[in-house]
Amino acid sequence: MDLGALYDAWASRLLAYMMTITRDRSKAEDALHNLFVKLATGGPDLRNPSVYLFRAARNEALRVARRRTGPREVGQGPRAARDAGPLHGEAADG
């Protein structure tokens, strides 16, 4: 089966599956893209693709879901809000 036909046949199902893992459509789309790039650059001969594709989709979705969304700047995140002190224009207690 050629890659285009494989994509047409499986992409929507794989994307839905990857979205259940990543809980983020953008990450799921990235993972789906990565999966098909890997298949294009030397994937196995897929006579029965369902088992391989869903296992590879799971692995790629988990990899993308674990990846940080980008570098965090100093002062971002839940601790930063708590540790920052009073907001602009607010008087400090005391």
C-alpha positions in Angstrom: 0.0 0.0 0.0 1.5 3.4 -1.0 1.8 6.1 1.6 -0.9 8.3 0.2 -3.4 5.5 0.3 -2.3 4.6 3.8 -2.8 8.1 4.9 -6.2 8.4 3.3 -7.3 5.1 4.9 -6.0 5.6 8.4 -5.3 9.3 9.2 -8.7 10.2 10.7 -8.8 7.2 12.9 -5.2 7.6 14.0 -5.8 11.3 14.7 -8.8 10.5 16.9 -6.8 7.9 18.8 -3.9 10.2 19.3 -6.2 13.0 20.6 -7.3 10.6 23.3 -3.7 10.2 24.4 -2.4 13.8 24.0 -5.7 15.5 24.9 -4.6 18.3 22.5 -5.5 18.4 18.8 -2.4 20.3 17.9 -0.1 17.8 19.6 -2.0 14.9 18.0 -1.6 16.5 14.6 2.1 16.9 15.2 2.3 13.3 16.3 0.4 12.1 13.2 2.7 14.1 11.0 5.8 12.7 12.7 4.4 9.1 12.3 3.9 9.5 8.5 7.3 11.2 8.1 8.9 8.2 9.8 6.9 5.8 7.5 8.0 7.8 4.4 11.6 7.6 5.4 11.8 3.9 5.8 8.8 2.4 7.4 8.3 -1.4 7.4 6.4 -3.3 4.7 2.8 -3.1 6.0 0.8 -6.0 4.7 -1.6 -5.7 7.7 -1.2 -2.1 8.8 -3.7 -1.8 11.7 -1.7 -3.3 14.5 1.6 -1.6 13.5 -0.1 1.8 12.9 -2.0 1.9 16.2 1.1 0.9 18.2 3.3 3.4 16.4 0.6 6.1 16.8 0.4 5.4 20.5 4.2 5.6 20.9 4.5 8.8 18.9 1.5 10.5 20.7 3.0 9.7 24.0 6.4 11.1 22.9 4.8 14.3 21.7 2.6 14.6 24.8 5.6 14.4 27.0 7.5 17.0 25.1 7.5 20.5 26.7 5.5 23.1 24.8 8.6 25.4 24.7 11.1 27.0 27.0 9.6 28.6 30.1 10.7 32.1 30.9 11.6 33.2 34.3 8.5 34.2 36.1 6.1 31.8 34.4 4.2 28.9 35.9 2.0 28.4 39.0 4.8 29.1 41.5 5.7 32.4 39.9 2.2 33.8 40.5 2.4 32.8 44.1 6.0 34.0 44.7 5.7 37.2 42.7 4.2 39.2 45.5 1.7 42.0 45.1 0.3 42.8 41.7 1.1 46.1 40.1 -0.6 48.9 41.9 -1.5 46.8 45.0 -0.1 47.7 48.3 1.8 45.0 50.2 0.3 43.7 53.4 1.8 45.0 56.5 
